[in-house]
Every structure is written in structure tokens, then in C-alpha cells.
Amino acid sequence: MCVLIGAVPDQRRYSQEVVVKRSAVAAALLILGVTPVFAENDSGLYLGAGVGRFNVKIDNVRDVGTTVQSFDGDDTTFKVFAGWRFSKYIGVELAYMDLGAPSDSVNDLRVEAKINGVAPYVIGTLPLGPVELFAKAGYYFYDIKINAESIRSLDDSRQDFAYGAGVGITLFEHLHTRLEYEVIDISDLKDSNALWLSAAWRF
């Protein structure tokens, strides 16, 4: 009887040691399996698309005339983009943006502005867990057409500074969604800006 009583605590201690060791091994394997996923996602290629709303006001377009100075229009916009993250703090991006065809009626004239082109950016990011704050700056190389019915129209190719900022969140480790506000400093126009909702897949 004494032998059996003395053996029970030893068996319990042995069982507890086995459980602890197995738990430690399982935790180590989990860490080793999960860590590379996040490490690899801190840099690399991403591809995405977005939709938004573009608003533009005409200040005084030299080639069209002062008739359309009070133009104020907006339209739905689209973009596709590709980028490369050198780290979770810095990256570059190239986007094609179709800013739609905002239109307005000015002095009984229908005025329409069409703008589309490509823009390279440098993007800085501040990661806060799954949430990211970011700012970007680049140049927009675009074609612009402003049609004003019976008066002269503008058809030109230009490049201007563009910048923006926003917030993003990563879901399912690879799907990154973001909301951003962008200002495109288009020559002869004022208050040309866009609000974007976009999504990208990080490889």
C-alpha cells in the first residue's frame, strides 16, 4: 500500500512535465510557422484597384477663356496600381487614374473636363498593428480635355504635383484596404481633389 501511495505523485509530476514540454513544443512550432508569414508581408509586390470621387473647379483656363471660370463639377473615378514595399515604412507605387468627366452648366453652356494619366509615387507608412497611416507624393502625367460647346476647347498633355494621405487596414494577412484623400495640383484648375476607396493584394 505504501508503494502505491508514493508512486501516484511521481506519475502526476511526470504527466505534468510531459504536458508542459508538449505545450512548449507546440508553441514553438506555432511561432516558427506564423512569424515568416508576417515577415514576408512586410515587403514585396502588391497589385490593386480603387474607385472614388473626383471634384474639380476651373480657375481660369487660358485656352478656353474666362467664360468657364465658375465651373464646379465632380464624377466617379477609377484607378489601377502596382507597387513595391521596400519595408513596412517605405515603398513606391505606379497608378493609372481615370478621373472621369466632371461636367457643369455655366452661363447656359455645358462644360466637361476629361482627365486621365499615370502617376508614380513615393509612399511613407506608419504601421500601428493591422492599421496603417500613410502619406504619398508624386507626379501626375496626364491628358486633359475641356470642352465648352460653342467656345474653344482645351486638349493638352501635362504633368503636375500630386500628394495625399489616408488610413489602411490589412485583412487576412494579404488583403489591404485603404481610404485616402488626394490633391492633384492641376495647372489652371483649383480644388482638384479625389477621395479614394481602394484594395490591394500583397504578395
RABEL-V899167 format. One record per backbone hydrogen bond with DSSP energy under -0.5 kcal/mol. NH is the residue of the N-H (numbers start at 1). CO is the residue of the C=O. E is the energy in kcal/mol with one decimal. If there is no record, write none. Layout:
nh=NH co=CO e=E
nh=NH co=CO e=E
This chain:
nh=5 co=1 e=-2.0
nh=6 co=2 e=-1.9
nh=7 co=3 e=-1.3
nh=8 co=4 e=-1.3
nh=9 co=5 e=-0.8
nh=10 co=6 e=-0.8
nh=11 co=7 e=-2.2
nh=12 co=8 e=-2.3
nh=13 co=9 e=-2.6
nh=14 co=10 e=-2.3
nh=15 co=11 e=-2.5
nh=16 co=12 e=-2.4
nh=17 co=13 e=-2.3
nh=18 co=14 e=-2.1
nh=19 co=15 e=-2.3
nh=20 co=16 e=-2.5
nh=21 co=17 e=-2.5
nh=22 co=18 e=-2.7
nh=23 co=19 e=-2.5
nh=24 co=20 e=-2.4
nh=25 co=21 e=-2.4
nh=26 co=22 e=-2.5
nh=27 co=23 e=-2.5
nh=28 co=24 e=-2.3
nh=29 co=25 e=-2.5
nh=30 co=26 e=-2.3
nh=31 co=27 e=-2.5
nh=32 co=28 e=-2.6
nh=33 co=29 e=-1.9
nh=34 co=30 e=-2.1
nh=35 co=31 e=-2.6
nh=36 co=32 e=-0.6
nh=37 co=34 e=-0.9
nh=38 co=34 e=-1.2
nh=39 co=35 e=-2.3
nh=40 co=36 e=-2.8
nh=41 co=37 e=-1.2
nh=42 co=39 e=-1.1
nh=43 co=40 e=-1.0
nh=44 co=85 e=-2.4
nh=46 co=83 e=-1.9
nh=47 co=201 e=-1.5
nh=48 co=81 e=-2.5
nh=49 co=199 e=-2.0
nh=50 co=79 e=-2.6
nh=51 co=197 e=-2.3
nh=52 co=77 e=-2.0
nh=53 co=195 e=-1.9
nh=54 co=75 e=-2.8
nh=55 co=193 e=-2.8
nh=56 co=73 e=-2.7
nh=57 co=190 e=-1.9
nh=58 co=71 e=-1.6
nh=59 co=188 e=-1.4
nh=60 co=188 e=-1.3
nh=62 co=60 e=-0.6
nh=64 co=61 e=-1.2
nh=65 co=61 e=-2.7
nh=68 co=65 e=-0.8
nh=69 co=66 e=-1.4
nh=71 co=68 e=-1.5
nh=73 co=56 e=-2.3
nh=75 co=54 e=-1.9
nh=77 co=52 e=-2.3
nh=78 co=98 e=-2.2
nh=79 co=50 e=-2.0
nh=80 co=96 e=-1.8
nh=81 co=48 e=-2.4
nh=82 co=94 e=-2.2
nh=83 co=46 e=-2.4
nh=84 co=92 e=-2.4
nh=85 co=44 e=-2.6
nh=86 co=84 e=-0.7
nh=86 co=90 e=-1.4
nh=87 co=90 e=-1.6
nh=91 co=123 e=-1.9
nh=92 co=84 e=-2.3
nh=93 co=121 e=-1.9
nh=94 co=82 e=-2.9
nh=95 co=119 e=-2.4
nh=96 co=80 e=-2.8
nh=97 co=95 e=-0.5
nh=97 co=117 e=-2.9
nh=98 co=78 e=-2.8
nh=99 co=97 e=-0.7
nh=99 co=115 e=-2.3
nh=102 co=113 e=-0.6
nh=103 co=74 e=-0.5
nh=104 co=111 e=-2.2
nh=106 co=104 e=-0.6
nh=106 co=109 e=-3.2
nh=109 co=106 e=-1.7
nh=111 co=104 e=-3.2
nh=111 co=109 e=-0.6
nh=112 co=147 e=-2.4
nh=113 co=102 e=-2.8
nh=114 co=145 e=-3.2
nh=115 co=100 e=-1.1
nh=116 co=143 e=-1.7
nh=117 co=97 e=-2.0
nh=118 co=141 e=-2.1
nh=119 co=95 e=-2.6
nh=120 co=139 e=-0.9
nh=121 co=93 e=-3.0
nh=122 co=137 e=-2.5
nh=123 co=91 e=-2.8
nh=124 co=135 e=-2.8
nh=125 co=89 e=-2.6
nh=126 co=133 e=-3.5
nh=127 co=125 e=-0.6
nh=128 co=131 e=-3.8
nh=131 co=128 e=-1.4
nh=132 co=168 e=-2.9
nh=133 co=126 e=-2.2
nh=134 co=166 e=-2.1
nh=135 co=124 e=-2.2
nh=136 co=164 e=-2.6
nh=137 co=122 e=-1.9
nh=138 co=162 e=-2.8
nh=139 co=120 e=-1.4
nh=140 co=160 e=-3.4
nh=141 co=118 e=-3.2
nh=141 co=139 e=-0.6
nh=142 co=140 e=-0.7
nh=142 co=158 e=-2.5
nh=143 co=116 e=-2.9
nh=144 co=156 e=-3.0
nh=145 co=114 e=-2.6
nh=146 co=154 e=-2.4
nh=147 co=112 e=-2.6
nh=147 co=145 e=-0.5
nh=151 co=148 e=-2.1
nh=154 co=146 e=-2.3
nh=156 co=144 e=-2.5
nh=158 co=142 e=-2.8
nh=160 co=140 e=-1.9
nh=162 co=138 e=-2.6
nh=163 co=183 e=-2.4
nh=164 co=136 e=-2.1
nh=165 co=181 e=-2.0
nh=166 co=134 e=-2.2
nh=167 co=179 e=-2.2
nh=168 co=132 e=-2.8
nh=169 co=177 e=-2.6
nh=170 co=130 e=-1.8
nh=171 co=175 e=-3.8
nh=174 co=171 e=-0.8
nh=174 co=172 e=-0.5
nh=175 co=171 e=-2.1
nh=176 co=174 e=-0.8
nh=176 co=200 e=-3.2
nh=177 co=169 e=-2.5
nh=177 co=175 e=-0.6
nh=178 co=198 e=-2.4
nh=179 co=167 e=-2.7
nh=180 co=196 e=-2.1
nh=181 co=165 e=-2.7
nh=182 co=194 e=-3.0
nh=183 co=163 e=-3.4
nh=184 co=192 e=-2.4
nh=185 co=161 e=-2.5
nh=185 co=183 e=-0.6
nh=186 co=184 e=-2.4
nh=189 co=186 e=-1.8
nh=190 co=57 e=-3.3
nh=193 co=55 e=-2.1
nh=193 co=191 e=-0.9
nh=194 co=182 e=-2.8
nh=195 co=53 e=-2.0
nh=196 co=180 e=-2.9
nh=196 co=194 e=-0.5
nh=197 co=51 e=-2.5
nh=198 co=178 e=-2.4
nh=199 co=49 e=-2.4
nh=200 co=176 e=-2.8
nh=201 co=47 e=-2.9
nh=202 co=174 e=-2.9
nh=202 co=200 e=-0.6
nh=203 co=45 e=-2.4
nh=203 co=201 e=-0.6
